[in-house]
Structure formats: C-alpha cells, structure tokens
C-alpha cells in the first residue's frame, strides 16, 4: 500500500470516522434523552388526565348510586313486576308517572341522555332527552357484556362507544349498565342502562392540548386496542394495535417509545387508567406526539450542528486532497525517482515548481543525482583504464605462453628433419599470430573457431595419433562477438594437463549452444580430470577482486595460468554475470563452460 493510500485511510480512520461516530452517538443520546424527558413529562400529563377521568366517572357513579336506591326508582321495578303476563305495556298513567319521575331524578344530570329500566322478566321502561328506543331486552341478554354485568352484582360496568356492537356507536356515547337490588332485601330487582354523553371529556383533553392541537393526539382505548375516543375524532372505531403493528403492547406497564404513526415519526406514550373500581375495565390512554414538536428547537440545532460538521469535514477532505496529497505525491515521486536512480538511471530528474520547501527539496535531489552521476562517470573511467591495463597484461601472459609451447613443437619437428611439417606449422602459426596481433579485443566467433582449428592442427603434429577433436557451432551464432584467444587456452590446458599421462585416445569436443540472451561454449575432454580438492578452489570464485590465478596454489599457478587468464578476462570484460564454470571428475575427464553475452560488434 503506497503512502497516499495510507494517509487517506489514516485521515478516514482517525478523523472522519471518529467524528461521524461521535456525532451519531451524540445524536442518539440526545434523542434518547429527549424521549425520556418528554416521556416523563407526558406521563405526568396523563396522570392528571387520568385523575380528571376518574372524577368524571366517580361523579356519574355517585349520581346513579344515589337514585338507584331511592324508593321512587325502586318502585318502578315493583310496578313493572305487577304487570300481568298477558299485558304487554303499562297503563298510560304509569307511563306518564314514570316518565315524570325519571325526568325529575336521573335525567336531571346533564350527561345522562337516556335511562332504561328492565325487570327480571324482561319488561322495560325507558325515558330520554331525545327520540329513539331503548335497547331491547333480548339484545341486552345476548350481549357479551351481560354476563359481566351479572358478575359485578350491582357495581356499574362502563361501556365505551363501539366497544360492544349491541350498544350505540355515537361519538362520546358511554353506557353504564348495572344490576339493581332491593334496598331492604338485597334481592335482584332488574337492570338499569344509562346512556351518557360526556362533553366534559373533550374539555379534559383540550385543557392539556392548548397550542399543540396539530401535533398531539390522545386516544382512549380498551384492552383489545379499540379506539372509542379520539380528540381529533377521525380514528374512533379503529384499532390502535393495527396502526402501530409490533410497536405497542397494551399488556406492558406505562412506557414511552418512538415509532412511525401514520407515516410520521412520533413519540408514543401509554398510560393505564387503573380505575376498574369505577367500573371502567382496563382502559388506557395513548398519547401520540409529533417528534418535530417533541424535539423542537433542539432538533433544529442538532441538524445545524450536523450541517456545520459535514461542511468542516468537507473542507478537511479538500485540504487533505489538495495540500496533504501534494506533499505525499512529492514524496512518492521522489521515492520513484530514487528507485530509478537505484536501478542505474541517472538521467532521472524531479520537476521543480513553486518557491516553497518542496521545490528546494526537488532541486536538492536533482543536484545530488548530478553529483552522483559525475562521480560514477569518474569511477567508470578509472575502472575502464584499470580493466584495459589488466586485459593487456593478461594477453601478454597468454601470448608468450602459447608461443613457447608452439616453438617447442617446431623445434622438435626440426630436430626430426620433418621440414614439410615444420613449414605447415609455421604457416598455421603465422595465422595464429596474425589474429593475436589485431588491435581489436573482440573478434567474431567464426574467427575464434578458425584460430582454434589452426591451433589444433598445429598440436596434431606434436600429439600425433594421441587425440581427436570435434567442433560444433550453429551457423547463426558465428557472427556474434567473443574475446579473442578464449577457447585456445582451454584446449591447450586439456592437451598439456589432461592427455599427457593417459594411454588411450584423447577426445576434445567444442560445442557452441544458444541460450537465449547468452551464448554457452563447452570444451569437453576425456582426460585425467581434476581432483575434488583442486576443483573446489574454482567453484563460486566469481568476484572480480579475486582472480583465478590467485586462487590456485603456488605450485599450480603455472599449470592453470591459461584457464585462469580466460576466466579473469571474461569477468573483466562482461561483468560478474558471465564467466567460466568447470565440472570434472578425477579419471573421467573435464568439461569447461564459457558464458558470454549475445552481442554483435561493429565492423565484424
């Protein structure tokens, strides 16, 4: 991973992400704090609402309790009981008397809209402020609430609008149903059903709504979630559990939570009335407040802070991309330039722009590279002079050595009076000297092989019928360059030191092989070979500072001079990646491999 990515990831990990996490945490904590604080405040409000509702039902219960035990009301039940089974209705006198009695008693309480009295046999009498008939006895007894009324044994049961389908569904119409007992004997006289219209209920919720009418909603629900009162009136008869699926649980204690209500984020508060002693069975108040109202200015401030934070982060990112990245890019360019210089490209220069410290750094780098280039050129010139001097010295060592051996062979032939052979050897020696005296250090591989062939033909006179040779070279390689006098010293070493003690036919094979970017030349003989101890001295000695003739011992220096000179010349000329490798086994022969680059010299 490059430095630019590291700086960006560091900026992201240690600035962007921590700020984002911090902002998210602050926002979440503030949301929870607002929710808790407002939930607590809403609970206090709902407690006050609950008390008002409690007093409203307590007053209604007190009023019905008061008149239920009055002799005038209980007398109505006795009169109804006296009606003969074959008579379906009361007399006109009784009807008028009962109507006047009820209007002067129970119906004097303004919330009461109607009253219906039923005896145990199902005969009834009703009176009210408006038209309409009372709930039939059959409908009352078949209602799911009838058994509950009997179980309460005289205590009232309050029924909300639409809570039971048999009763009315008018808005704000509540029913109180109860069993009426004889004041003296406590026998069951019958049933009483009062219909109330609590306009006071609107006033209760309105007093706690003030200016929040557009953002706050109160729902009065029973234990199954049925909404029988909505201060905004449009949800009555619906089910709050369906409006908040999976969010609201009426079995839990009083609580507040956030939820989407009618596609708007809201704070939902649940409060149980706990006024069952008033005959109100498991009713609850659900408060729904728009979150925009709950958060109010704090939400606006949080959004403003978030906006400012994002703007700051944006400018920080721009700063990172423009300024920090510029410095990082300079470092990366300098690193790339240093790698190029390290690979040997001293023409590398950094662009100088501006007048700040980065430009001074670029100029300093360029000056340093120029200075290094000058120093390397000077070192190279000195090394070239040194290499040329060493090369000339090595060639001077090869020529006398070769001439000495050749003249010695001619001398032997002259002593034997073999003039024709002497003439041939002198002719071939002339060819050898002609190539050796050329000013060029490199000749074509074809010329080198011709030179080697002349040498081998000379040596055939000296070692007559003692060795054979074979030269194999692909024609396409003959035009490539090689240092002159490379193969002849190796073949000479095989003849002088490999074949002298043997009593069988010697064989020398010279083979040229194409190895892609390099050329390999193999010189193989079947002579006496080299011992492992001596061979180990040649292995892995490739440093230019350690010539082969220094590796050999004092007694062996003369014997291996030709081989060591060839190895040193190749390393000096072509570098440490090229040279000579020797593989030998004592008693089985020796193979010497020369590796040179595949180059074609000019003018060849």
C-alpha positions as CSV (number, residue, x, y, z in Angstrom):
1,X,0.0,0.0,0.0
2,X,1.5,3.3,-1.0
3,X,1.8,6.4,1.2
4,X,-1.0,8.3,-0.5
5,X,-3.5,5.5,0.4
6,X,-2.1,5.2,3.9
7,X,-2.5,9.0,4.5
8,X,-6.1,8.9,3.1
9,X,-7.0,5.8,5.2
10,X,-5.4,7.4,8.3
11,X,-7.5,10.6,7.6
12,X,-10.6,8.5,7.2
13,X,-9.9,6.3,10.3
14,X,-8.7,8.9,12.7
15,X,-10.7,12.0,11.7
16,X,-13.8,11.2,9.5
17,X,-15.0,8.0,11.2
18,X,-14.4,9.2,14.8
19,X,-16.3,12.5,14.1
20,X,-19.1,10.5,12.4
21,X,-19.3,8.1,15.3
22,X,-19.1,10.9,17.8
23,X,-21.9,12.8,16.0
24,X,-24.0,9.7,15.7
25,X,-23.5,8.9,19.4
26,X,-24.4,12.5,20.5
27,X,-27.4,12.5,18.2
28,X,-28.6,9.1,19.5
29,X,-28.0,10.1,23.2
30,X,-29.9,13.4,22.7
31,X,-32.8,11.5,21.0
32,X,-32.9,9.1,23.9
33,X,-32.7,11.9,26.5
34,X,-35.4,13.9,24.7
35,X,-37.5,10.8,24.6
36,X,-37.1,10.1,28.3
37,X,-37.6,13.7,29.5
38,X,-40.6,14.3,27.3
39,X,-41.9,10.8,28.1
40,X,-41.7,11.6,31.8
41,X,-43.5,14.9,31.2
42,X,-46.2,13.2,29.2
43,X,-46.7,10.6,32.0
44,X,-47.3,13.5,34.4
45,X,-49.9,14.9,32.0
46,X,-51.6,11.6,31.5
47,X,-51.7,11.1,35.3
48,X,-53.6,14.4,35.5
49,X,-55.9,13.3,32.7
50,X,-56.5,10.0,34.4
51,X,-57.5,11.8,37.6
52,X,-60.0,14.0,35.7
53,X,-61.5,11.0,34.0
54,X,-61.6,9.2,37.4
55,X,-63.5,12.1,38.9
56,X,-65.8,12.3,35.9
57,X,-66.8,8.6,36.2
58,X,-66.9,8.9,40.0
59,X,-69.4,11.7,39.8
60,X,-71.5,9.8,37.3
61,X,-71.4,6.6,39.5
62,X,-72.3,8.7,42.6
63,X,-75.3,10.1,40.9
64,X,-76.6,6.8,39.6
65,X,-75.9,5.1,43.0
66,X,-77.9,7.9,44.7
67,X,-81.0,7.5,42.7
68,X,-80.8,3.7,42.3
69,X,-81.7,3.1,45.9
70,X,-84.4,5.7,46.1
71,X,-87.8,4.4,46.8
72,X,-89.3,6.1,43.7
73,X,-86.9,4.4,41.4
74,X,-87.2,1.0,43.0
75,X,-91.0,1.5,43.0
76,X,-90.8,1.5,39.2
77,X,-89.4,-2.0,39.2
78,X,-92.2,-3.2,41.6
79,X,-94.8,-1.7,39.4
80,X,-93.4,-3.3,36.3
81,X,-93.3,-6.6,38.1
82,X,-97.0,-6.3,38.8
83,X,-97.9,-6.1,35.1
84,X,-99.7,-9.3,34.2
85,X,-98.0,-11.6,31.8
86,X,-100.8,-11.2,29.3
87,X,-100.4,-7.4,29.3
88,X,-97.5,-6.1,27.2
89,X,-97.5,-2.5,28.3
90,X,-98.0,-0.3,31.3
91,X,-101.0,1.9,31.7
92,X,-100.9,5.5,30.4
93,X,-100.9,6.7,33.9
94,X,-98.0,4.6,34.9
95,X,-96.0,5.7,31.7
96,X,-96.6,9.3,32.4
97,X,-95.8,8.9,36.1
98,X,-92.6,7.0,35.4
99,X,-91.5,9.5,32.7
100,X,-92.1,12.4,35.0
101,X,-90.3,10.6,37.9
102,X,-87.2,9.8,35.8
103,X,-87.0,13.3,34.3
104,X,-87.1,14.7,37.8
105,X,-84.4,12.4,39.1
106,X,-81.9,10.7,37.0
107,X,-82.3,12.8,33.9
108,X,-81.6,16.0,35.9
109,X,-77.9,15.1,35.5
110,X,-76.9,16.7,32.2
111,X,-74.6,14.0,30.9
112,X,-77.4,11.4,31.1
113,X,-79.1,11.1,27.8
114,X,-81.4,8.3,28.5
115,X,-82.3,5.7,31.1
116,X,-83.8,2.2,30.5
117,X,-85.2,0.0,33.3
118,X,-85.6,-3.8,32.9
119,X,-87.2,-6.2,35.4
120,X,-86.0,-9.8,35.7
121,X,-88.8,-10.9,33.3
122,X,-87.6,-8.6,30.5
123,X,-90.3,-5.9,30.8
124,X,-88.8,-2.5,30.4
125,X,-89.4,1.2,30.6
126,X,-87.2,4.0,29.2
127,X,-87.1,7.7,29.1
128,X,-84.7,10.2,27.5
129,X,-83.9,13.6,26.3
130,X,-84.4,12.9,22.6
131,X,-86.1,10.3,20.4
132,X,-85.1,6.7,20.0
133,X,-86.0,3.5,21.6
134,X,-84.2,1.6,24.4
135,X,-82.0,-1.4,23.8
136,X,-84.3,-4.5,23.5
137,X,-84.2,-7.0,26.4
138,X,-83.2,-9.8,24.0
139,X,-80.2,-7.7,22.7
140,X,-79.1,-6.9,26.2
141,X,-79.2,-10.6,27.4
142,X,-77.4,-11.8,24.3
143,X,-74.7,-9.2,24.6
144,X,-71.2,-10.5,25.6
145,X,-71.3,-7.8,28.4
146,X,-74.5,-9.2,30.1
147,X,-72.6,-11.9,32.0
148,X,-70.1,-9.4,33.2
149,X,-72.9,-7.1,34.4
150,X,-74.3,-10.0,36.5
151,X,-70.9,-10.9,37.9
152,X,-70.4,-7.3,39.1
153,X,-73.6,-7.9,41.3
154,X,-74.7,-4.3,41.4
155,X,-71.4,-2.5,40.7
156,X,-71.5,-0.4,37.5
157,X,-70.0,-1.5,34.2
158,X,-69.0,1.3,31.8
159,X,-69.2,0.5,28.1
160,X,-67.4,2.8,25.6
161,X,-68.6,3.7,22.1
162,X,-68.5,0.7,19.7
163,X,-67.0,-1.5,22.5
164,X,-69.9,-3.8,22.2
165,X,-71.8,-4.0,18.9
166,X,-75.2,-4.3,20.6
167,X,-74.9,-0.8,22.1
168,X,-74.8,2.5,20.4
169,X,-71.8,3.8,18.4
170,X,-72.4,7.6,18.6
171,X,-69.4,9.7,19.3
172,X,-68.9,10.2,23.0
173,X,-71.8,8.0,24.0
174,X,-70.9,5.9,27.0
175,X,-73.2,3.4,28.7
176,X,-73.4,2.4,32.3
177,X,-75.0,-1.0,32.9
178,X,-75.7,-2.4,36.3
179,X,-77.8,-4.9,38.3
180,X,-80.3,-3.1,40.6
181,X,-81.0,-4.7,44.1
182,X,-83.9,-4.1,46.6
183,X,-82.7,-1.6,49.2
184,X,-84.2,-3.7,52.0
185,X,-83.9,-7.3,51.0
186,X,-81.0,-7.1,48.5
187,X,-83.0,-9.1,46.1
188,X,-82.4,-8.5,42.4
189,X,-85.0,-6.1,41.1
190,X,-83.7,-6.0,37.5
191,X,-81.2,-4.0,35.4
192,X,-80.6,-0.3,34.6
193,X,-78.9,1.0,31.4
194,X,-77.9,4.7,31.4
195,X,-76.6,6.4,28.3
196,X,-74.1,9.2,28.9
197,X,-72.7,11.8,26.6
198,X,-69.6,13.3,28.2
199,X,-68.9,16.6,26.6
200,X,-66.6,17.1,29.6
201,X,-64.2,14.5,28.0
202,X,-63.4,16.9,25.2
203,X,-62.7,19.6,27.7
204,X,-60.4,17.4,29.7
205,X,-58.2,16.6,26.7
206,X,-58.4,20.1,25.3
207,X,-57.2,21.6,28.5
208,X,-54.0,19.6,28.2
209,X,-53.6,20.3,24.5
210,X,-53.5,24.1,24.4
211,X,-51.5,25.1,21.3
212,X,-50.4,21.5,20.5
213,X,-53.6,20.5,18.6
214,X,-51.8,20.0,15.3
215,X,-49.0,17.9,16.9
216,X,-50.6,16.0,19.8
217,X,-53.3,13.3,19.8
218,X,-55.0,11.5,22.7
219,X,-56.7,8.1,22.2
220,X,-58.9,6.3,24.7
221,X,-58.7,2.5,24.1
222,X,-59.8,-0.7,25.8
223,X,-57.7,-3.7,26.4
224,X,-58.2,-5.1,22.9
225,X,-56.9,-1.8,21.4
226,X,-60.3,-0.5,20.2
227,X,-60.3,3.3,20.0
228,X,-63.6,4.7,21.3
229,X,-62.4,8.2,21.8
230,X,-60.0,10.4,19.7
231,X,-59.6,14.0,20.4
232,X,-59.2,14.6,16.7
233,X,-62.3,12.4,16.0
234,X,-61.0,10.6,12.8
235,X,-59.7,7.4,14.4
236,X,-62.7,6.4,16.5
237,X,-63.7,2.8,15.9
238,X,-60.2,1.8,14.6
239,X,-57.7,-0.4,16.4
240,X,-54.5,1.2,17.7
241,X,-52.6,-2.1,17.6
242,X,-53.2,-2.2,13.8
243,X,-52.0,1.4,13.5
244,X,-48.8,0.5,15.4
245,X,-48.1,-3.1,14.4
246,X,-45.5,-4.7,16.6
247,X,-44.8,-1.5,18.4
248,X,-47.5,-1.1,21.1
249,X,-48.1,-3.7,23.7
250,X,-51.1,-2.9,26.0
251,X,-50.0,-5.6,28.4
252,X,-46.8,-3.7,29.4
253,X,-46.6,-1.1,32.1
254,X,-46.7,2.6,31.3
255,X,-43.9,3.5,28.8
256,X,-42.9,5.8,26.0
257,X,-41.1,5.0,22.7
258,X,-40.5,6.3,19.2
259,X,-42.5,4.9,16.3
260,X,-43.9,5.9,12.9
261,X,-47.6,6.8,13.3
262,X,-49.4,7.5,10.0
263,X,-46.0,7.9,8.2
264,X,-44.8,10.5,10.7
265,X,-42.1,9.9,13.3
266,X,-43.8,10.3,16.7
267,X,-43.4,9.7,20.4
268,X,-45.9,7.2,21.7
269,X,-46.8,7.2,25.4
270,X,-49.0,4.5,27.0
271,X,-50.8,5.1,30.4
272,X,-53.2,2.7,32.1
273,X,-56.2,4.5,33.8
274,X,-56.4,1.9,36.6
275,X,-59.9,2.9,37.6
276,X,-61.5,-0.5,37.5
277,X,-63.2,0.3,40.8
278,X,-65.3,2.8,38.9
279,X,-66.5,0.2,36.5
280,X,-64.0,1.1,33.8
281,X,-62.5,-2.2,32.8
282,X,-58.8,-2.0,31.6
283,X,-59.0,1.3,29.7
284,X,-55.8,3.1,28.7
285,X,-54.8,6.5,27.3
286,X,-52.4,6.6,24.4
287,X,-50.7,9.9,23.7
288,X,-49.2,10.4,20.2
289,X,-47.0,13.5,19.8
290,X,-45.2,14.5,16.6
291,X,-41.4,14.2,17.0
292,X,-40.9,17.5,15.4
293,X,-42.8,19.1,18.3
294,X,-41.0,17.0,20.9
295,X,-37.5,17.8,19.6
296,X,-38.5,21.3,18.8
297,X,-35.5,23.7,18.5
298,X,-33.1,21.0,19.8
299,X,-33.7,19.0,16.6
300,X,-33.1,22.2,14.5
301,X,-29.9,22.9,16.5
302,X,-28.7,19.3,16.1
303,X,-29.3,19.5,12.3
304,X,-27.5,22.8,12.2
305,X,-24.5,21.3,14.1
306,X,-24.5,18.3,11.9
307,X,-24.6,20.5,8.8
308,X,-21.6,22.6,10.1
309,X,-19.8,19.3,11.0
310,X,-20.3,18.0,7.5
311,X,-19.1,21.3,6.0
312,X,-16.0,21.2,8.2
313,X,-15.4,17.6,7.2
314,X,-15.7,18.6,3.5
315,X,-13.1,21.3,3.9
316,X,-10.9,19.0,5.8
317,X,-11.2,16.5,3.0
318,X,-10.4,19.2,0.4
319,X,-7.4,20.2,2.5
320,X,-6.3,16.6,2.6
321,X,-6.7,16.1,-1.1
322,X,-5.1,19.4,-2.1
323,X,-2.3,20.1,0.3
324,X,-1.5,16.9,2.1
325,X,-1.8,14.9,-1.1
326,X,0.6,17.3,-2.8
327,X,3.2,16.6,-0.2
328,X,2.5,12.9,-0.3
329,X,2.7,13.0,-4.1
330,X,6.1,14.8,-3.9
331,X,7.4,12.0,-1.5
332,X,6.1,9.3,-3.9
333,X,7.7,11.0,-6.9
334,X,10.9,11.3,-5.0
335,X,10.7,7.6,-4.0
336,X,10.0,6.6,-7.6
337,X,13.0,8.7,-8.8
338,X,15.2,7.2,-6.1
339,X,14.3,3.7,-7.3
340,X,15.1,4.7,-10.9
341,X,18.5,6.0,-9.7
342,X,19.0,2.8,-7.7
343,X,18.4,0.8,-10.9
344,X,21.1,2.9,-12.6
345,X,19.0,5.6,-14.5
346,X,21.0,8.7,-13.6
347,X,19.1,10.8,-16.1
348,X,16.1,10.9,-13.7
349,X,15.2,14.4,-12.6
350,X,12.3,15.8,-10.5
351,X,10.2,18.6,-11.7
352,X,10.9,21.9,-9.9
353,X,7.8,24.1,-9.5
354,X,6.9,26.8,-7.0
355,X,9.1,28.5,-4.4
356,X,8.4,26.6,-1.3
357,X,10.4,23.9,0.6
358,X,9.1,21.2,-1.8
359,X,10.8,22.9,-4.7
360,X,14.0,23.2,-2.7
361,X,13.8,19.5,-1.9
362,X,13.4,18.7,-5.6
363,X,16.4,20.9,-6.5
364,X,18.5,19.3,-3.8
365,X,17.6,15.8,-5.1
366,X,18.5,16.8,-8.7
367,X,21.8,18.3,-7.6
368,X,22.6,15.1,-5.7
369,X,21.8,12.9,-8.7
370,X,24.0,15.1,-10.9
371,X,26.9,14.8,-8.4
372,X,26.4,11.0,-8.1
373,X,26.4,10.8,-11.9
374,X,29.7,12.7,-12.2
375,X,31.3,10.6,-9.5
376,X,30.2,7.4,-11.2
377,X,31.5,8.5,-14.5
378,X,34.8,9.3,-13.0
379,X,34.9,5.9,-11.3
380,X,33.8,4.2,-14.5
381,X,36.6,5.9,-16.4
382,X,39.2,4.8,-13.8
383,X,37.8,1.3,-13.8
384,X,37.9,1.1,-17.6
385,X,41.5,2.2,-17.6
386,X,42.3,-0.4,-14.9
387,X,40.4,-3.1,-16.9
388,X,42.2,-2.3,-20.1
389,X,45.6,-2.4,-18.3
390,X,44.7,-5.8,-16.7
391,X,43.4,-7.1,-20.0
392,X,46.6,-6.1,-21.8
393,X,48.7,-7.8,-19.1
394,X,46.6,-11.0,-19.4
395,X,47.0,-11.1,-23.1
396,X,50.7,-10.5,-22.7
397,X,50.8,-13.6,-20.4
398,X,48.9,-15.7,-22.9
399,X,51.0,-14.9,-26.0
400,X,54.4,-15.8,-24.6
401,X,53.0,-19.0,-23.0
402,X,51.4,-20.1,-26.3
403,X,54.4,-19.1,-28.4
404,X,56.7,-21.1,-26.1
405,X,54.7,-24.3,-26.5
406,X,54.4,-23.9,-30.3
407,X,58.1,-23.1,-30.8
408,X,59.0,-26.1,-28.7
409,X,56.9,-28.3,-31.0
410,X,58.5,-26.7,-34.2
411,X,61.9,-27.3,-32.6
412,X,61.1,-31.0,-32.1
413,X,60.0,-31.4,-35.7
414,X,63.1,-29.6,-36.9
415,X,65.3,-31.9,-34.9
416,X,63.4,-34.8,-36.6
417,X,64.1,-33.3,-40.0
418,X,60.4,-33.0,-40.9
419,X,60.7,-29.9,-43.0
420,X,57.2,-30.2,-44.5
421,X,55.6,-30.4,-41.2
422,X,57.7,-27.5,-39.9
423,X,56.5,-25.4,-42.9
424,X,52.9,-26.3,-42.2
425,X,53.2,-25.4,-38.5
426,X,55.0,-22.2,-39.3
427,X,52.2,-21.3,-41.7
428,X,49.5,-22.0,-39.2
429,X,51.5,-20.2,-36.5
430,X,51.5,-17.2,-38.8
431,X,47.7,-17.3,-39.0
432,X,47.5,-17.5,-35.2
433,X,49.9,-14.6,-34.7
434,X,48.0,-12.5,-37.3
435,X,44.8,-12.8,-35.3
436,X,46.6,-12.3,-32.0
437,X,48.2,-9.2,-33.1
438,X,45.0,-7.4,-34.2
439,X,44.1,-4.3,-32.1
440,X,40.6,-5.4,-31.5
441,X,39.8,-7.1,-28.3
442,X,36.8,-8.9,-29.7
443,X,36.5,-10.9,-32.9
444,X,33.7,-12.9,-34.4
445,X,33.0,-16.4,-33.1
446,X,33.8,-17.7,-36.6
447,X,37.3,-16.2,-36.5
448,X,37.9,-17.6,-33.0
449,X,36.9,-21.1,-34.2
450,X,39.2,-20.7,-37.2
451,X,42.0,-19.7,-34.8
452,X,41.3,-22.7,-32.6
453,X,41.3,-25.0,-35.6
454,X,44.7,-23.7,-36.7
455,X,46.0,-24.3,-33.2
456,X,44.6,-27.8,-33.0
457,X,46.2,-28.7,-36.4
458,X,49.5,-27.4,-35.0
459,X,49.1,-29.6,-32.0
460,X,48.3,-32.6,-34.1
461,X,51.9,-32.6,-35.2
462,X,53.0,-32.7,-31.6
463,X,50.5,-35.3,-30.3
464,X,50.2,-37.3,-33.4
465,X,47.6,-40.1,-33.1
466,X,47.1,-39.2,-29.5
467,X,43.9,-37.2,-29.6
468,X,40.9,-36.2,-31.9
469,X,38.7,-33.1,-31.8
470,X,35.2,-32.2,-32.9
471,X,33.8,-28.6,-33.3
472,X,30.1,-28.0,-33.5
473,X,28.7,-24.5,-33.9
474,X,25.3,-23.3,-35.3
475,X,25.8,-21.1,-38.3
476,X,23.5,-18.4,-37.0
477,X,25.9,-17.8,-34.0
478,X,29.1,-17.4,-36.0
479,X,28.7,-13.6,-36.4
480,X,28.4,-12.9,-32.6
481,X,31.4,-11.5,-30.8
482,X,33.8,-13.2,-28.4
483,X,37.0,-12.2,-26.7
484,X,39.9,-13.4,-28.9
485,X,42.1,-16.2,-27.5
486,X,39.2,-17.5,-25.3
487,X,39.0,-21.2,-26.5
488,X,42.6,-21.9,-27.3
489,X,44.0,-21.7,-23.8
490,X,41.3,-24.1,-22.6
491,X,42.0,-26.6,-25.3
492,X,45.8,-26.2,-24.6
493,X,45.1,-27.0,-20.9
494,X,43.4,-30.2,-21.9
495,X,46.2,-31.2,-24.2
496,X,49.0,-30.3,-21.7
497,X,47.5,-31.5,-18.5
498,X,44.6,-33.8,-19.4
499,X,46.2,-36.1,-22.0
500,X,49.9,-36.4,-21.0
501,X,49.5,-39.4,-18.6
502,X,46.8,-41.3,-20.5
503,X,47.3,-44.4,-22.6
504,X,44.2,-44.2,-24.7
505,X,42.9,-42.0,-27.5
506,X,42.1,-38.5,-26.2
507,X,39.0,-36.7,-27.4
508,X,38.2,-32.9,-27.3
509,X,34.7,-31.7,-28.1
510,X,34.0,-28.0,-28.7
511,X,30.3,-27.1,-28.8
512,X,28.5,-23.7,-29.1
513,X,24.9,-23.5,-27.7
514,X,22.4,-20.7,-28.0
515,X,20.9,-19.9,-24.5
516,X,18.5,-17.1,-25.5
517,X,20.3,-13.9,-24.3
518,X,23.6,-15.7,-23.8
519,X,26.0,-18.0,-25.7
520,X,27.5,-21.0,-24.0
521,X,30.7,-22.6,-25.2
522,X,31.6,-26.1,-23.9
523,X,35.1,-27.6,-24.0
524,X,35.0,-31.2,-23.0
525,X,37.8,-33.8,-22.8
526,X,38.2,-37.3,-21.6
527,X,41.5,-36.8,-19.8
528,X,42.5,-37.5,-16.3
529,X,40.2,-34.9,-14.8
530,X,40.7,-32.7,-11.7
531,X,40.6,-33.8,-8.1
532,X,37.8,-32.6,-5.9
533,X,40.1,-30.6,-3.7
534,X,41.5,-28.6,-6.6
535,X,38.1,-28.3,-8.3
536,X,36.7,-26.8,-5.1
537,X,39.1,-23.9,-5.4
538,X,37.4,-22.8,-8.7
539,X,33.8,-23.0,-7.5
540,X,31.9,-19.8,-6.7
541,X,35.0,-17.6,-7.1
542,X,33.3,-15.0,-9.3
543,X,34.3,-11.8,-7.7
544,X,36.5,-9.5,-9.8
545,X,38.6,-8.8,-6.7
546,X,39.7,-12.5,-6.6
547,X,41.4,-13.6,-9.9
548,X,41.7,-17.3,-10.7
549,X,45.4,-17.3,-10.7
550,X,45.4,-16.0,-7.1
551,X,43.0,-18.9,-6.1
552,X,45.5,-21.5,-7.3
553,X,48.4,-22.5,-5.1
554,X,52.0,-21.5,-5.8
555,X,52.9,-24.9,-7.3
556,X,49.8,-24.9,-9.5
557,X,49.9,-21.3,-10.7
558,X,51.9,-22.1,-13.8
559,X,49.8,-25.0,-14.7
560,X,46.4,-23.2,-14.5
561,X,47.6,-19.9,-15.9
562,X,45.8,-20.2,-19.2
563,X,42.5,-21.2,-17.7
564,X,42.6,-18.5,-15.0
565,X,43.5,-15.8,-17.6
566,X,40.5,-16.7,-19.7
567,X,38.2,-16.6,-16.6
568,X,39.5,-13.3,-15.4
569,X,39.3,-11.7,-18.9
570,X,35.7,-12.7,-19.3
571,X,34.7,-11.3,-15.9
572,X,36.6,-8.1,-16.5
573,X,35.1,-7.6,-20.0
574,X,31.5,-8.7,-19.4
575,X,30.9,-8.5,-15.7
576,X,30.1,-10.9,-12.8
577,X,27.0,-12.4,-14.5
578,X,29.3,-14.1,-17.1
579,X,32.4,-16.3,-16.8
580,X,33.6,-19.8,-16.7
581,X,32.3,-22.9,-14.9
582,X,34.3,-26.1,-14.5
583,X,32.9,-29.6,-14.0
584,X,35.3,-32.5,-13.6
585,X,35.6,-36.0,-12.1
586,X,39.0,-37.4,-11.5
587,X,39.8,-40.2,-14.0
588,X,36.8,-39.3,-16.2
589,X,37.6,-36.0,-17.9
590,X,36.7,-32.4,-17.6
591,X,34.0,-30.0,-19.0
592,X,34.6,-26.2,-19.1
593,X,31.7,-23.9,-19.9
594,X,32.2,-20.3,-21.0
595,X,29.1,-18.0,-20.8
596,X,29.2,-14.7,-22.8
597,X,26.5,-12.2,-23.8
598,X,25.0,-12.4,-27.2
599,X,26.5,-9.3,-28.9
600,X,27.4,-8.3,-32.4
601,X,30.3,-5.9,-32.6
602,X,30.6,-3.1,-35.1
603,X,32.5,-3.7,-38.3
604,X,32.5,-7.5,-37.9
